[in-house]
Amino acid sequence: MKTMAQRILVVDDEQNIRDLATLYLQKEGFNVDEAATGREALTRLQQTPPAMVILDVMMPGMDGFEVCREIRREHDVPILMLTARSDDVDKIVGLELGADDYMTKPFNPREMVARVKAILRRFEGGRKPQNAITVSNLSVDKARREAKVDEEDLRLRTKEFDLLVAFVENPGIALTRDQLLESVWGYEFAGETRTVDVHVQHLRSKINGAGVQIETIRGIGYKLVETPA
């Protein structure tokens, strides 16, 4: 039996953004609904619940933050927020309101599709990603982009943090280098697996003493495991 295509709701007041997102999502086999306003988005959500929402922050009338807040009152559907601002204010607010990820405009549509797929994978089996995750002595707060070992801040670079999030959201699960490239860097880096190896090496040294370690799975990739007490 053929699997039914997942439906994505794209919410943005800019027609060109909706067209771009729709084009690339449909090429990857998704069905797409569109909404130009926050109110329209909430109506469509009630009529045909999507597998995921891509939601712009800056819209006239009801902005993306208010839409996100309303969605979270009744739904656990994953939300990827889009912001035109390069600072962290919109990103932190969105994540604290319940968004699962964010992207800054202008965005690479291939990276958008990669993030959509990564988020949906984490929702399979009814598992909802959390903003605050603890594994052994390691704690990661996605909303504040903070990682700590026994309350001591880790000084992680942007991609090191994103890579750590991929591991703590999938503890004990072997992740291939291609999966990590897709979820952390986006499709434009496809094939450059050395990038993953270098970042894993740096990350290993920084989480030393956290009660976890990143194991190498020969010929496959890596997985995060707790170290024996």
Backbone hydrogen bonds, N-H to C=O, Kabsch-Sander energy under -0.5 kcal/mol:
donor,donor_aa,acceptor,acceptor_aa,energy
8,I,31,N,-2.8
9,L,52,M,-2.6
10,V,8,I,-0.6
10,V,33,D,-2.9
11,V,9,L,-0.6
11,V,54,I,-3.3
12,D,10,V,-0.6
12,D,35,A,-2.1
15,Q,13,D,-0.6
18,R,14,E,-1.9
19,D,15,Q,-2.7
20,L,16,N,-2.2
21,A,17,I,-2.6
22,T,18,R,-2.5
23,L,19,D,-2.4
24,Y,20,L,-2.0
25,L,21,A,-2.4
26,Q,22,T,-2.6
27,K,23,L,-1.6
28,E,24,Y,-0.9
28,E,25,L,-0.6
29,G,26,Q,-1.7
30,F,25,L,-2.3
31,N,6,Q,-2.6
33,D,8,I,-2.7
35,A,10,V,-2.2
41,A,37,T,-1.9
42,L,38,G,-2.1
43,T,39,R,-2.0
44,R,40,E,-2.5
45,L,41,A,-2.3
46,Q,42,L,-1.7
47,Q,43,T,-2.2
48,T,44,R,-2.9
51,A,7,R,-3.1
52,M,7,R,-1.1
53,V,78,P,-2.4
54,I,9,L,-3.1
55,L,53,V,-0.6
55,L,80,L,-2.7
56,D,11,V,-2.3
57,V,82,L,-2.5
59,M,57,V,-1.2
62,M,60,P,-0.7
63,D,61,G,-0.8
64,G,57,V,-3.1
67,V,63,D,-2.1
68,C,64,G,-2.7
69,R,65,F,-2.4
70,E,66,E,-2.3
71,I,67,V,-2.7
72,R,68,C,-2.3
73,R,69,R,-0.6
73,R,70,E,-0.8
74,E,70,E,-0.6
74,E,71,I,-1.3
75,H,71,I,-2.9
80,L,53,V,-2.9
81,M,79,I,-0.6
81,M,101,D,-2.5
82,L,55,L,-2.7
83,T,103,M,-2.3
92,I,88,D,-2.8
93,V,89,V,-2.4
94,G,90,D,-2.7
95,L,91,K,-2.3
96,E,92,I,-2.4
97,L,93,V,-1.6
98,G,94,G,-0.5
98,G,95,L,-0.9
99,A,94,G,-2.5
100,D,79,I,-2.6
101,D,79,I,-1.2
103,M,81,M,-2.4
105,K,83,T,-3.1
111,E,108,N,-0.5
112,M,108,N,-2.1
113,V,109,P,-2.1
114,A,110,R,-2.1
115,R,111,E,-2.5
116,V,112,M,-2.4
117,K,113,V,-2.5
118,A,114,A,-2.2
119,I,115,R,-2.6
120,L,116,V,-2.4
121,R,117,K,-2.2
122,R,118,A,-1.5
123,F,119,I,-0.9
123,F,120,L,-0.6
124,E,120,L,-0.7
124,E,121,R,-0.9
126,G,123,F,-1.6
127,R,124,E,-0.7
128,K,126,G,-0.7
133,I,131,N,-0.5
133,I,140,V,-2.9
135,V,138,L,-2.8
137,N,210,A,-2.0
138,L,135,V,-2.3
139,S,148,K,-2.6
140,V,133,I,-3.2
141,D,146,E,-3.2
142,K,131,N,-3.9
142,K,140,V,-0.6
145,R,141,D,-0.9
146,E,141,D,-2.0
148,K,139,S,-2.8
149,V,152,E,-2.4
150,D,137,N,-2.0
152,E,149,V,-1.8
153,D,151,E,-0.6
154,L,147,A,-3.0
156,L,154,L,-1.2
161,F,157,R,-2.5
162,D,158,T,-2.1
163,L,159,K,-2.4
164,L,160,E,-2.3
165,V,161,F,-2.3
166,A,162,D,-1.8
167,F,163,L,-1.6
168,V,164,L,-2.8
169,E,165,V,-2.0
170,N,167,F,-1.2
172,G,224,L,-2.9
173,I,170,N,-1.9
175,L,222,Y,-3.4
177,R,220,I,-1.4
180,L,176,T,-2.1
181,L,177,R,-2.5
182,E,178,D,-2.3
183,S,179,Q,-2.4
184,V,180,L,-2.3
185,W,180,L,-0.6
185,W,181,L,-1.6
186,G,181,L,-2.3
189,F,186,G,-1.6
190,A,187,Y,-2.4
192,E,189,F,-2.2
193,T,191,G,-1.6
195,T,192,E,-1.5
196,V,192,E,-0.5
196,V,193,T,-0.5
197,D,193,T,-1.8
198,V,194,R,-2.3
199,H,195,T,-1.9
200,V,196,V,-2.7
201,Q,197,D,-2.1
202,H,198,V,-1.9
203,L,199,H,-2.7
204,R,200,V,-2.7
205,S,201,Q,-1.3
206,K,202,H,-1.2
207,I,203,L,-1.6
210,A,207,I,-2.0
213,Q,225,V,-2.8
215,E,213,Q,-0.8
215,E,223,K,-2.9
217,I,215,E,-0.5
217,I,221,G,-3.1
218,R,216,T,-0.8
220,I,217,I,-2.6
221,G,217,I,-1.6
222,Y,175,L,-2.4
223,K,215,E,-1.8
225,V,213,Q,-2.7
227,T,211,G,-2.0
